[in-house]
Amino acid sequence: TSPFAWLRTRFYYLLIRLYFDQEFSIEEFTRGAKQAFSVVSKLLSQRKLDLLEELVSAEVLQVLKEKISLLPDSHRDALAADIDAIMYTTEGDVRIYYDDDG
């Protein structure tokens, strides 16, 4: 990532720790993100889309249902990502969003 993006990301980490979650850890967050990616990818590869209802939004689930039905079995099977096979991660776009309540 660019130095600007790296600096911006670190700034947001600091804000998260100061104002929202004093125990926030990027390492723990990254472990959780890897686990979530692995779980979702395995459910997709097994076409267990009903189990994704609690994990993704209704809009995303609808798109996934449409797209997964178009894939050949070999491509669908290749979607499964084992958590130990994830070798590299990087923070892409860390930001803070507020809901209607602030």
C-alpha positions as a Python dict, from the first residue, in 0.01 Angstrom:
ca = {
    (1, 'T'): (0, 0, 0),
    (2, 'S'): (105, 358, -41),
    (3, 'P'): (261, 545, 251),
    (4, 'F'): (-43, 774, 263),
    (5, 'A'): (-284, 478, 289),
    (6, 'W'): (-65, 315, 554),
    (7, 'L'): (-58, 636, 760),
    (8, 'R'): (-435, 688, 722),
    (9, 'T'): (-500, 329, 831),
    (10, 'R'): (-281, 366, 1139),
    (11, 'F'): (-463, 690, 1225),
    (12, 'Y'): (-798, 508, 1211),
    (13, 'Y'): (-661, 230, 1431),
    (14, 'L'): (-564, 494, 1683),
    (15, 'L'): (-913, 651, 1670),
    (16, 'I'): (-1075, 311, 1715),
    (17, 'R'): (-863, 241, 2022),
    (18, 'L'): (-914, 588, 2171),
    (19, 'Y'): (-1286, 633, 2115),
    (20, 'F'): (-1453, 300, 2045),
    (21, 'D'): (-1260, -3, 2168),
    (22, 'Q'): (-957, 34, 2392),
    (23, 'E'): (-875, -334, 2351),
    (24, 'F'): (-881, -327, 1969),
    (25, 'S'): (-596, -525, 1819),
    (26, 'I'): (-520, -534, 1449),
    (27, 'E'): (-367, -878, 1491),
    (28, 'E'): (-685, -1012, 1651),
    (29, 'F'): (-898, -837, 1390),
    (30, 'T'): (-690, -990, 1110),
    (31, 'R'): (-723, -1339, 1262),
    (32, 'G'): (-1100, -1291, 1279),
    (33, 'A'): (-1115, -1163, 921),
    (34, 'K'): (-920, -1466, 798),
    (35, 'Q'): (-1153, -1697, 986),
    (36, 'A'): (-1461, -1521, 847),
    (37, 'F'): (-1323, -1537, 492),
    (38, 'S'): (-1248, -1907, 531),
    (39, 'V'): (-1595, -1987, 668),
    (40, 'V'): (-1778, -1789, 400),
    (41, 'S'): (-1567, -1931, 117),
    (42, 'K'): (-1625, -2289, 237),
    (43, 'L'): (-2000, -2235, 266),
    (44, 'L'): (-2003, -2090, -86),
    (45, 'S'): (-1809, -2383, -226),
    (46, 'Q'): (-2054, -2625, -61),
    (47, 'R'): (-2356, -2420, -177),
    (48, 'K'): (-2478, -2388, 181),
    (49, 'L'): (-2616, -2043, 113),
    (50, 'D'): (-2886, -2071, 379),
    (51, 'L'): (-2609, -2070, 643),
    (52, 'L'): (-2482, -1738, 505),
    (53, 'E'): (-2803, -1555, 595),
    (54, 'E'): (-2663, -1460, 935),
    (55, 'L'): (-2324, -1360, 791),
    (56, 'V'): (-2396, -1141, 489),
    (57, 'S'): (-2660, -885, 398),
    (58, 'A'): (-2972, -989, 207),
    (59, 'E'): (-2855, -791, -96),
    (60, 'V'): (-2517, -966, -104),
    (61, 'L'): (-2678, -1305, -47),
    (62, 'Q'): (-2904, -1253, -348),
    (63, 'V'): (-2605, -1171, -571),
    (64, 'L'): (-2415, -1471, -437),
    (65, 'K'): (-2706, -1702, -513),
    (66, 'E'): (-2719, -1576, -871),
    (67, 'K'): (-2343, -1595, -928),
    (68, 'I'): (-2279, -1929, -758),
    (69, 'S'): (-2545, -2100, -969),
    (70, 'L'): (-2354, -1999, -1284),
    (71, 'L'): (-2022, -2151, -1178),
    (72, 'P'): (-1911, -2496, -1290),
    (73, 'D'): (-1844, -2741, -1007),
    (74, 'S'): (-1465, -2714, -1046),
    (75, 'H'): (-1474, -2336, -1003),
    (76, 'R'): (-1718, -2357, -715),
    (77, 'D'): (-1502, -2614, -537),
    (78, 'A'): (-1200, -2385, -578),
    (79, 'L'): (-1371, -2114, -373),
    (80, 'A'): (-1298, -2290, -44),
    (81, 'A'): (-1006, -2120, 133),
    (82, 'D'): (-841, -2296, 422),
    (83, 'I'): (-740, -2049, 692),
    (84, 'D'): (-385, -2191, 700),
    (85, 'A'): (-350, -2133, 326),
    (86, 'I'): (-396, -1755, 361),
    (87, 'M'): (-37, -1638, 344),
    (88, 'Y'): (-65, -1261, 313),
    (89, 'T'): (-313, -1000, 426),
    (90, 'T'): (-317, -624, 411),
    (91, 'E'): (-558, -363, 531),
    (92, 'G'): (-731, -218, 229),
    (93, 'D'): (-969, 48, 346),
    (94, 'V'): (-1016, 107, 716),
    (95, 'R'): (-1265, 380, 795),
    (96, 'I'): (-1513, 477, 1062),
    (97, 'Y'): (-1878, 500, 965),
    (98, 'Y'): (-2161, 630, 1176),
    (99, 'D'): (-2515, 503, 1163),
    (100, 'D'): (-2825, 723, 1183),
    (101, 'D'): (-2785, 741, 1562),
    (102, 'G'): (-2436, 891, 1532),
}
